[in-house]
Amino acid sequence: MEYYEKQNFNQIWIKIISFISLLTGIATSILFIKESNYLIACLTFLPCFSIFIFFFIANLKVYISNNVIKYKFFPFNIKYKEIIINENISLDVIEYNPLSDFGGWGIRKNGNAKCYSTSGNFALRIKYKEGNNILLGTLKPDELKTYLDSIHIPI
């Protein structure tokens, strides 16, 4: 039995801002091309295009099986990071405020907690006995709780 979730940046305001960034890059590049300044045109367009592409390809994948949690936040993590489920950690599904707790979505750090999230305000909190926490965002908190119960992990 396994649990899998993939999240993207689906907020409409992020898509609008990234699209405006792309349009701005195109418009300013056209102006520089008309002046035969191709280097400035490229240097203007590439960052705007990169922002646009980033928000469409970035995603968080979380995979949980009986004894391991795997996650990656693409494009920053190409390979999955693994956490072995054992007596040194505890797991719980929590509701949190991404803006006030971590300053937004993405890969964020606040004190001894690191959060990976693309949207929403629920997360799987992985608490280590030494005090560090990792939060993995989830858009399916009830399904995740049910799964953790089914593999007999107390939450």
Salt bridges, closest charged atoms under 4 A:
GLU82 OE2 - LYS70 NZ 3.77
ASP92 OD2 - ARG125 NH2 2.56
GLU143 OE2 - LYS140 NZ 3.86
